[in-house]
Amino acid sequence: MSNLNFISTFYPPRHLILHLFSALCIISSIPFSASEIKNTRIIEDSRPMILFERFGFGADGHVAIAIKNVSWKSKQQNSELDPSSMGFFLLRELSYPKILNESEYTDSFCIVSSRYVELIFKFEQLYPDSTYNGSVIVEHPDEYSLVFGNCQPEYEVSMDVHTEMYNVEGGRKDFLPAGQTQLPKLYFLFFLVYTAFFTLWVSVCIKQSPTVDKIHIIMGALLLVKALKLICAAEDKFHVRNTGTPHGWDVAFYIFGFFKGIMLFTVIILIGTGWSFLKPYLQEREKNVLMAVIPLQVLENIASVVIGETGPATKDWLTWNQIFLLIDIVCCCFVFFPIIWSIRSLREASKTDGKAARNLAKLTLFKQFYVVVVGYLYFTRVVVSALGAIISYRFEWVVPAAVEGASLPIERNPYFVIDDDEEAAAAQVLEDDDSFQL
């Protein structure tokens, strides 16, 4: 291999680096799979950059890689291979601008040879069907991305890759990134909180059984499913931290996450329609919204499983991320329709049925619910993503803590006692109510 001539056919440097930037931006906003011990099969892949993992290392970080069944083939005739143009390396976020600058002023730039990456090994140490086993110690604590670089995109590479990334604390391996070591305790704490809420909810429903509606039962089921999802998440992270694999808890996590996602949007839609506590039926358009959201939630959960169980090294991983985000946005938009319809219906009814105060109370309640839903969806989608982008890798646990904290139920009383004076005042308010625009 040593006498092979170097081929200077590369991806344009700027495109190469921007490709990495775009991939890392998406990865930073979406959680990885539960396991930090991974086995990945790369089949005839010519991508210039293949991202395997992002991991936060502490003072004693380690990366272990094992590769077997290596082969490559050229898509062009008369193309000569230079194995030194392919290899694995670690990349820090603060190195991005330096690499971009280096690519602009270096002829035949190859990121594998950049002085701003921490090289693990190059393929010049390999030959077809050979194996490699090696490990490196991360000397500088930071968040790193494990990347495979291919500066000869006319070559398609196939290989089986086994990776282990971990920190050593007290002589024991910790397979969770430095910023996620608190997640097992965090999820268990929220499990206890939701269990307490569920117990309290059941107690209240039993005591107030004459006034309990079907929606109250569904809300109780949502609390139960949420609690079960959290205990599965706690066990998942606990086993990953100690062994590197979730020992099947990821399956239970996905199952309860599936039911939680469907039930959450179903509850929001049913409350928005006023079903059960205001009217015993759903209109056709409201049924259509439910029939649209439920299949979308099924597809969203399928995308979530694919994203979590494959990883960024998979070719279609970014596509599944885009599908997940698109479906989530569509579902969030769908839930607003029933609330808007209910508010408009109450406005119209207030002008004809002579129950101004009661309609004003209901209208106020639905306006508040509208604001709460908007605030919840905005916080858990936009604010949390922004928080994850700016927060230090050592405090990644703050992001799930913020999401779970925003999801906690709080007590509200939807009942109103109406007297004659309030009825007259409410009629005037409804007559002039044009301030709440949807």
N, C-alpha and C positions, 0 to 999 in steps of 0.2 A: 504493500500500500504506500510505502514511503516514497516510491518513485513516480507516483501519479502526479500529473500536472494540476495546478490549481485553476479552477474555472471561475472566472469573474462574472458569472451571470447571477445577479442578485435582484431581489425586489428593490425598487427605488427606496433609498434610506428613509425619506420622510414617510412614505406609505408604510414601511415596516414598523416604524415607531408609533405612528398614529393607529395602526392596527392593534398594537399592544395597549395603547392608552384607552381605546374604545372598549376593549375587552375587560380591562381592569376596572373601568368606571361601572360597567354593568355588574361585575363580580362583587364590587364593594357594597352594592345595595341589596344583594340577594344572598341568603344563607347557603353555606355549603352542606354537603352530605354529613351525616352524623359521625361517620368513621374517619379517623385520621390515619388508619392503616388501610391503604387502598391498592387494588389491583386493577390496572387499566390496560386494555388491549387497543393498540394503535394499528390500523389496517390501511395500508397504501395511502398515507397521508402526506400531502406536500405543503401543508401550511407553513409559512415562515416562522410562526411562533405558536407553540402549543402550551397553554397555561395548564398546569397540573393542580396547583394548590396555592392558597394564600394562608400564611400561618404567622402568628405573633410569637416571637421567641423571647425568652427571658435571659437570665445571666448564663445559663448552661443549656443551650439549645442544640439539638442534633437533627440531622437529616440523613436517612439511610435510603439508598436506591439499589434495587436489583433489577437487572435487565436480561432477558433471554429471548431466543427466537428472533434475532435481529436480521432484517433483510431490507434491501432497497433496490429499486429499479428506476430506470430513467424513462421519462416520457418523450425524450428526444434521442434520435440516433446520433452516434458519434459524440456523445457527451461523456466527459471524463469526471470521475468522482474525486473529490478531495474530502476525506473523512474529517479533517480538522475544521471544516466549515459547519459541522453539526455537533451538538452537545447539550448538556444540561447545565444550568446555572441558576443562582439565586439573584433576585433583583429587588432592591429597596426603592420605595416610592421617591425618596429624595434624589435618587440617581436619574430619574426621568429627564429633567432638563439638561443634565450633563450629557446623557446619551444622545439626546436630540441634537445638541450642539456639536457633539463629536461626529455624528452622522453627516452633518452639513459640510464639515471641513476635512473629511477623511475619504480618500479615494478607495473604491471597492470596499466600503464599510461592511463589516460583519459583526453583528452584536455578540456572537459567541466569543470573539476576540477582544471585545471592548474592555478597557481597564476599569470600567465602572460597574461591571458585574462580577459576582463572586462565582468563578467557574468551579463546577464539581468535576466534570470530566468531558473530554471530547471523544468523538467516535473514532479517532485515529487509533485508539486503544482496542477497537473492536474489528471483527471481520464477520462475514455472514454466518449466522447460526451460532455465534459465540455468546458468551454470557459475561455479565459484569456485576460485581457486588462491591459496594463501597459506602462509606459514610463520611460526613464532614461535621465538624463542630462549628457552630455559629458563634463567632467571637464577640460580635457587637449586637446587643439586644435591640430588636426592631421587628417590624412586620415585613416579611419577605414573601415574594412570589417565586414558586418553583416553576421554571420555564424550560421547555426544549426549544432550541433554536435551529433552524435549517436555512442556511444561507445559499443553498442550491435548490430552489423551488422546482426545478425540472426533475428532481428525484423524489419519488414516493417512498416513505419509510414505513416499515411494519415492525412491531416489537411488542413484547409483553413487559409491562413496567409495574414493579412493586415498590411502593413508597411508604416510608414511615417518618413522621415529623413529630417531635416531642421535646418537652423540657424536662430536665432532671431536677427534682426538688427532694431533699432529704434522702437521696439515694434511690428514689423511685421515679419511674417514668410517668410523666403527666402528658397525655395525648391531646388535651384541650389547649387551644391557643392561650397565651398569657392573659388576654382580656376576657376569657370565657370560663375561667376556673371557678367563678362564683355561681355559674348557672345552675348546677344541681341543687344547691341550697336555695337559690332564688325561686326556681320553679316549685320546689317542695313547699316553700313558704306561701306562694300564691295558691297552691293546691289546698293548703290548710284554710286559707281565707275563703276560697270558693266553697269548700266543704261546709264551713260555718254559715255562709250565705245560703247554701242549699238547705241545710238543716233548719235555719230560721224561716226560710220561705215555706218549707213543708209545714212547719209548726203554725205559721200564720194562716196558711190555706186551710188547715184542719180546723182551726178555731173560727175562721170566717167562712166556713163551707157554704152557707146559704148564698153568699155573694161571689163565690169563686166562679170564674168563667173558664172556658176552654183555653183561652190564651194564657191564663195564669199557669195552667198545667204544662203547656208547651214551654213557657219561660222557665219553669222549674226543671224540665228535662234539659234545657239548654245549659243551666247552671251545672247540672250533673255531668253532662258530656264535657263541658269545659274543665271541670275538676279532674275528670279521668284523663283528659288530654295532658293536663299539666303534670300529673303524677307519672305518666308515661314519658314525658319530656325530661323530668327529673331523673328517672331511672336510666333513660337513654344516655344523658350526659354523664351520669355517674359511672356507667360501665365504659363509655368511651374514654373518660378521663383515666381510668385505671387499666384498661386493657386495649384500648384503641378501636374496639368494635362494640356495637350496641347490644349484641346478644339477643336480637329479635325485638327489642323494645321499640325500634324504629317502626316496625310493622304496626304495633298497637298504636303508636303515636299517629301514624298516617290514617288509621281507621277512625280513631276518635276525632282527629282533625277534619276528616271528611264530613262526619256528621255535624261537628260544630259549625263548619262553614255553611252548610246547607241550612241548619236550624237558625243561625244568626240572621242571615238575610231573610229567611222565612218569617221570623218573629218581627223584624223591622217592617216588612211589607204588611203583615197582618195587623200590626198596631197602627200603621199608617192608614190602613183602610177603615179602621174602627171596628174590625170584625170581632164578634163575640161580645164585646162590652158595649158597643153602640148599635150593632146590627148583626143578625144571626146568619147572614149570607154574604157571599162575594159576588160582585157584579162581573160580567163577562170580561171586561177589560182588565179587572184586577186578577182574575184567574189567568188571563193571558200573560200578565207580568210574572206570576208565580211559575207558570209553565215555561217561561223563558229563562228565569233565573236559576231554577233547579238544575236543568241540564248544563247550563254554563258553569255552575258550581262543581258539577261532576267533572267536567273537562278541566276546570282550574285545579282541582285536586289531583287529577292525573298528571297535569303539568308539574305540579309541586313535587310529586313523587319522582318523576323523571329528573327534575332539576336536582333534587336532594340525593338521589341514588347514583347518578352518573358523574357529574362534575364537568368543569370547563374544558377538560381534554377531549370530551366527546364533540364530534363535529356539529351536531344539531343542538348543542346545549344552549347557545345564545338564542336560537330560534324558539326554543321552549320557554326561555325567559320572556321573550317578547310576547308569546302567546299568553303566558301567565299574567303579565302586566296589562295587556289589552283586555282580557276577560275580567280582571278585577275592576278596571275602570268602567267597563260596560255594566257590570253588576251594581257598582256604586251609583251609576246614573239611573238604573232601573228603579232603585228603591225610593227615589224622590217622587216618582209619578203618583203612587197612591197617596202620599202625604199632600201633595199639591191638589189632587182631585178632592180629597176630604176637606181641605181648607176652602176651596172654591164652592163645594157643595154646601158647607155650613154658611157661607156668606149669602148664597142664594136662598137657603131655607130661612135665614133670619129675617128676610124681607117679607115672608109670606105666612109663617106659622104662628106668629105672635108670642114666641118664646125667646125673647131677645136675650135675657140674662143667661139662660141655659145655653143658648147658642154661643154667646160671648165667652162663657166659661170653656166650652168645647173648643172654640176657635183659638182661645188663648193657649189651651193645652196643646193643640196641634202645631201652633206656631213655635212653642217652646220645643216640642219634639223635633220639628224641622231643624231648628237651630242646633239642637244637641246632635242630631245625625250628621249634619254638615260638619260640625266641629269635630266629632269623633272620626269621621272618614278623612277629613283634612289632616288631623293630627297623626293618625296611624299610617297614613300614606305619604304625606308630604313632609311634615315636620320631623317625623322619625327618620325618614330617608336623609334629610339634611343633617340631622343630628349624627347619624352614622357616618356621614361623609367628613365631618369636621372633628369628631371626637378622637382622642388618642386610642391606639389599638389596645392599650392596657385597660381601657374602660369600655370595651364592647358590651359588657353585661348591662350597661346603662340603657342601651337601646331596647332589649326585650323587657327590661324593668319598666320603661316608659310605656311600651305597648300594653303590657298587662295592667299597669296602673290605670291607664286610660280606659281599659275595658271593665274595670270593677263596677258592679252595680251600686247605685245609691238610692236611698228611699225618697219617693215622691208621692204626694197625695193627690189623686186626680178627681176627688170628690168635692163638690161645692154645695153650700147651703144658700139658697136664694130667697130673698124677701122682696116685698113689693117695691121698696125704694130702689133696690139694686136692679130690679126688672126695668123700671123706668129709665134709670141712668144708663143701663146697658143698651137699651133701644137707641138712645142718642149716640152712644159710642159706635155701635154697628152702622148707624146711618152715615157717620163721618169716617168710617174706617177705610182709608185708602193708603195707609202708611206702610203696610207690610206687602212689599212687592216680591213676587216669585219669578 
